[in-house]
């Protein structure tokens, strides 16, 4: 395994590899989805090379990228080698993308991501886009509850795009 440097994200104790693997293009956006076995091999190669931060979102695919990561992270000890980041806040329905941040949506999105990823706890969970109809304190309050319930470890920053 290559020794990829680690860095701290924020002030709460989360440490990740200085280089991460953004997984969006594996399932969406940049052309058709790539062959699943090839992408699983790529994820495993990245982990073996010391990359531990894997980034996805429920909207990638939609949903198929989280399913792909869930498959790639199966097996004894694999999830313990990575810090998995996923996002919520953009919902694809009726051919349109809509932004949501209300507590019921935040909770439902988290539960659905946990199921697709086949894990019990998301390492880093953050809002992909801000729902300006919902005060940020309301959205963050629901995220805090998810931390308290052990469904997520860390709340990430706001949108990065």
C-alpha positions in Angstrom: 0.0 0.0 0.0 1.3 3.4 -0.9 1.5 5.9 1.9 -0.9 8.7 0.8 -0.7 11.6 3.2 -3.7 12.2 5.5 -5.3 15.5 6.3 -7.8 16.7 8.8 -11.2 17.9 7.5 -12.7 20.5 9.8 -12.1 20.5 13.6 -14.1 17.5 14.8 -11.5 14.9 14.2 -12.2 13.5 10.7 -9.0 12.5 8.9 -9.0 11.4 5.3 -6.5 10.7 2.6 -5.2 13.9 1.0 -6.3 12.5 -2.3 -9.9 11.4 -2.7 -11.8 9.5 -5.4 -14.8 11.3 -6.8 -17.1 8.6 -8.1 -19.7 10.6 -10.0 -18.3 9.9 -13.5 -18.5 6.1 -12.9 -22.3 6.1 -13.1 -23.4 9.4 -14.6 -22.7 12.8 -16.2 -19.6 12.1 -18.3 -21.2 9.7 -20.8 -22.9 6.4 -20.2 -22.2 4.5 -17.0 -18.9 2.6 -17.1 -18.8 -1.2 -16.7 -19.5 -2.1 -13.1 -16.7 -4.7 -12.8 -14.2 -2.1 -14.1 -15.4 0.5 -11.6 -15.3 -1.9 -8.7 -11.7 -2.8 -9.7 -10.9 0.9 -9.9 -12.3 1.6 -6.4 -10.3 -1.4 -5.0 -7.2 -0.2 -6.7 -7.6 3.3 -5.2 -8.1 1.8 -1.7 -5.0 -0.4 -2.2 -3.0 2.7 -3.3 -3.9 4.5 0.0 -6.9 6.6 -1.2 -9.4 6.4 1.6 -11.9 9.3 0.8 -14.6 8.1 -1.5 -17.2 10.7 -2.6 -20.6 10.0 -4.1 -24.2 11.4 -4.0 -27.7 10.0 -4.2 -28.3 12.1 -7.3 -25.4 10.4 -9.2 -27.2 8.0 -11.6 -29.5 8.8 -9.8 -28.9 6.3 -7.0 -26.8 3.9 -9.1 -23.4 5.3 -7.9 -24.2 4.6 -4.3 -25.3 1.1 -5.3 -22.0 0.7 -7.1 -20.0 1.8 -4.0 -22.1 -0.5 -1.8 -21.0 -3.4 -4.0 -17.4 -2.3 -4.1 -17.2 -2.0 -0.3 -18.6 -5.5 0.5 -16.3 -7.9 2.2 -14.6 -8.1 5.5 -12.8 -5.0 6.7 -13.3 -3.0 3.4 -15.5 -0.2 4.9 -13.0 0.2 7.8 -10.3 1.2 5.2 -12.3 4.1 3.8 -14.1 7.3 4.7 -17.2 7.4 2.7 -18.8 10.8 1.8 -22.2 11.1 0.2 -24.6 14.0 -0.4 -28.3 14.8 -0.3 -30.3 17.8 -1.4 -31.0 17.2 -5.1 -33.9 15.0 -6.0 -34.6 13.9 -9.6 -38.3 13.5 -10.3 -40.6 13.9 -13.3 -37.6 14.7 -15.5 -36.5 17.6 -13.3 -34.0 18.2 -10.6 -35.4 19.8 -7.4 -33.6 21.0 -4.3 -34.8 19.9 -0.9 -33.6 20.5 2.6 -36.6 19.9 4.9 -36.2 17.4 7.8 -38.4 14.7 6.4 -36.5 14.7 3.1 -33.1 14.8 4.9 -34.0 11.8 7.0 -35.5 9.8 4.0 -32.5 10.6 1.9 -30.1 9.4 4.6 -32.0 6.2 5.1 -32.1 5.5 1.4 -28.4 6.2 1.0 -27.6 3.8 3.9 -29.6 1.1 2.3 -28.0 1.6 -1.2 -24.5 1.7 0.3 -25.3 -1.3 2.5 -23.8 0.3 5.6 -25.0 1.4 9.0 -23.3 4.7 9.2 -22.1 7.3 6.7 -18.7 8.9 7.5 -19.3 12.3 6.0 -22.8 13.5 4.9 -23.5 16.9 3.4 -25.9 19.0 1.5 -25.3 19.0 -2.2 -27.4 22.2 -2.8 -29.1 24.5 -0.3 -32.9 24.6 -0.2 -33.5 28.4 0.2 -37.1 27.6 1.3 -35.8 26.0 4.5 -33.7 27.8 7.1 -30.3 26.2 7.2 -30.7 25.7 11.0 -33.7 23.4 10.3 -31.7 21.3 7.9 -28.7 21.2 10.2 -31.0 20.3 13.2 -32.1 17.1 11.4 -28.5 16.3 10.5 -27.5 16.7 14.1 -30.2 14.2 15.1 -28.8 11.7 12.5 -25.4 12.1 14.1 -26.9 11.5 17.6 -28.6 8.3 16.2 -25.3 7.0 14.8 -26.5 7.2 11.2 -23.8 9.7 10.2 -20.4 10.5 11.8 -19.7 14.0 10.5 -21.7 16.7 8.8 -19.9 18.2 5.9 -19.7 21.7 4.6 -22.3 23.2 2.3 -22.2 22.9 -1.5 -18.8 22.4 -3.1 -19.9 23.0 -6.7 
